[in-house]
Amino acid sequence: MPVVNVSGALRDAGLPCVTDDVAVIGVNNSALICEFCRPAISSVVRDGYRIGFQAATLLDRLMSGRRVRQRDIRLAPLGVFKRGSTDVLAIEDPHVAAAVRFIREHACEPFGLNRLAQLVPISRRWLEHRFRQCLGRSPYEFVCRTRVERAKQLLAGPEKLKLKQIAVACGFRDSMRLRLVFRRLTGLTPAEYRASHRQKR
């Protein structure tokens, strides 16, 4: 069943798309499909270059009259592009779990901690206290890390998006704010991270 149908079926049944028991993953890593699902769908990334190379090699053998053995050719994928659908974290505190779920689903939207505190029937101060107990960091830090992880994915992606576009897509008010938070959490600027990632390819 296509991942869109799976996530839609879970939503229609009133079930969360990501729990300790359910994690959804797709294939082909189509940004158009994966990014517009809620939560965004993690996907296996196929190695299109190697697939094309193997197909061309087989075609060359056939056209030159050589025999080709009937067998499956298995090629390992490039990896998994992680998004929200496999971002599972078991949290016992229901208030913290609700806040974390909201952050994961809306991290790419601009919002403040007051909005987060409105989701649960406890004070903002108590929510921050419970966050630190459960996750070892404040809600603000969790939001920043979630947004930076999303920025990493976009920086490492095939599309060379401008920093301003990435900042807006990740919930930062501007590219300067993205640079400051990204460098504080990773030790690299976004440009340095993008360059280092591309050197590994």
PyMOL commands that set and color helices and strands:
alter all, ss='L'
color gray80, all
select helices_A, chain A and resi 3-12+31-34+48-63+84-86+94-106+113-117+124-135+139-156+163-169+175-186+190-199
alter helices_A, ss='H'
color red, helices_A
select strands_A, chain A and resi 25-27+42-45+79-81
alter strands_A, ss='S'
color yellow, strands_A
deselect
rebuild
show_as cartoon
